[in-house]
Amino acid sequence: MALLLHEVWEDPDENGQMLEALRLAGPDGDAFRATLGEGARLVTIFEAASHAEAMKKYYSMYGRGEYAAAYPTDYDPYPNEWLARQQTDC
């Protein structure tokens, strides 16, 4: 089972409202991180074995209640290829 690193970011918008985002660490999150403003901050990094597990942790952090997966595949374990790609950069 591949445990991938996930990053939680907070980035204030032009009105000062804090926007939160969950992304994969490593090269799969590079494009997103390139869009962050100067005031962005990395809140935490955690491991998860599937999209659903990552979202459950993210929802819990922000008190958003129980995460309900949109697709059954959200519970599928991450592929080992994704872990190998992440490990080349982290």
C-alpha positions as CSV (number, residue, x, y, z in Angstrom):
1,M,0.0,0.0,0.0
2,A,1.4,3.4,-1.1
3,L,1.3,6.1,1.6
4,L,1.6,9.5,-0.2
5,L,2.5,12.8,1.4
6,H,-0.2,15.5,1.3
7,E,0.2,19.2,1.9
8,V,-2.4,21.5,3.4
9,W,-1.9,25.1,2.3
10,E,-3.6,28.4,3.3
11,D,-3.4,31.4,1.0
12,P,-5.2,34.7,1.6
13,D,-7.1,36.0,-1.4
14,E,-7.2,39.7,-2.4
15,N,-9.9,40.4,0.2
16,G,-8.0,38.8,3.0
17,Q,-10.2,35.7,3.1
18,M,-8.2,32.5,3.8
19,L,-8.4,29.9,1.1
20,E,-7.4,26.3,2.1
21,A,-6.2,23.6,-0.3
22,L,-5.1,20.0,-0.1
23,R,-2.6,18.8,-2.6
24,L,-0.1,16.0,-3.1
25,A,3.5,16.8,-2.1
26,G,6.2,16.4,-4.7
27,P,6.0,16.9,-8.4
28,D,2.2,16.2,-8.6
29,G,1.7,19.4,-6.6
30,D,4.2,21.6,-8.4
31,A,1.7,23.4,-10.7
32,F,-0.6,24.2,-7.8
33,R,2.3,25.5,-5.6
34,A,3.4,27.8,-8.4
35,T,0.0,29.6,-8.2
36,L,0.3,30.4,-4.5
37,G,0.7,34.0,-3.4
38,E,3.4,35.5,-1.2
39,G,1.2,35.2,1.9
40,A,0.7,31.4,1.5
41,R,1.8,29.1,4.2
42,L,2.1,25.3,4.5
43,V,-0.1,24.3,7.4
44,T,0.8,20.6,7.7
45,I,2.0,17.5,5.8
46,F,0.4,14.1,6.4
47,E,0.3,10.6,4.8
48,A,-2.7,8.9,3.4
49,A,-3.2,5.7,1.4
50,S,-6.2,7.0,-0.8
51,H,-8.0,10.1,-1.9
52,A,-10.8,9.4,0.5
53,E,-8.5,8.9,3.5
54,A,-6.7,12.2,2.7
55,M,-10.0,14.1,2.4
56,K,-11.3,12.7,5.7
57,K,-8.2,14.0,7.4
58,Y,-8.5,17.4,5.6
59,Y,-12.2,17.7,6.5
60,S,-11.4,16.9,10.2
61,M,-8.7,19.6,10.3
62,Y,-11.2,22.3,9.3
63,G,-14.3,20.9,11.1
64,R,-16.2,20.3,7.9
65,G,-18.0,17.1,9.1
66,E,-17.8,13.7,7.5
67,Y,-16.3,13.5,4.1
68,A,-18.5,11.7,1.5
69,A,-16.6,10.3,-1.4
70,A,-18.0,11.3,-4.8
71,Y,-16.8,8.1,-6.6
72,P,-16.2,4.6,-5.4
73,T,-12.7,4.9,-6.8
74,D,-11.9,7.5,-4.2
75,Y,-11.3,4.6,-1.8
76,D,-8.9,2.9,-4.1
77,P,-5.3,2.7,-2.8
78,Y,-2.9,5.0,-4.4
79,P,-0.7,3.3,-7.1
80,N,2.9,2.5,-6.2
81,E,3.9,4.4,-9.3
82,W,2.7,7.6,-7.7
83,L,4.7,6.9,-4.6
84,A,7.8,6.3,-6.7
85,R,7.3,9.6,-8.5
86,Q,6.8,11.4,-5.2
87,Q,9.9,10.0,-3.7
88,T,12.0,11.2,-6.5
89,D,11.3,14.8,-5.4
90,C,10.6,14.7,-1.7
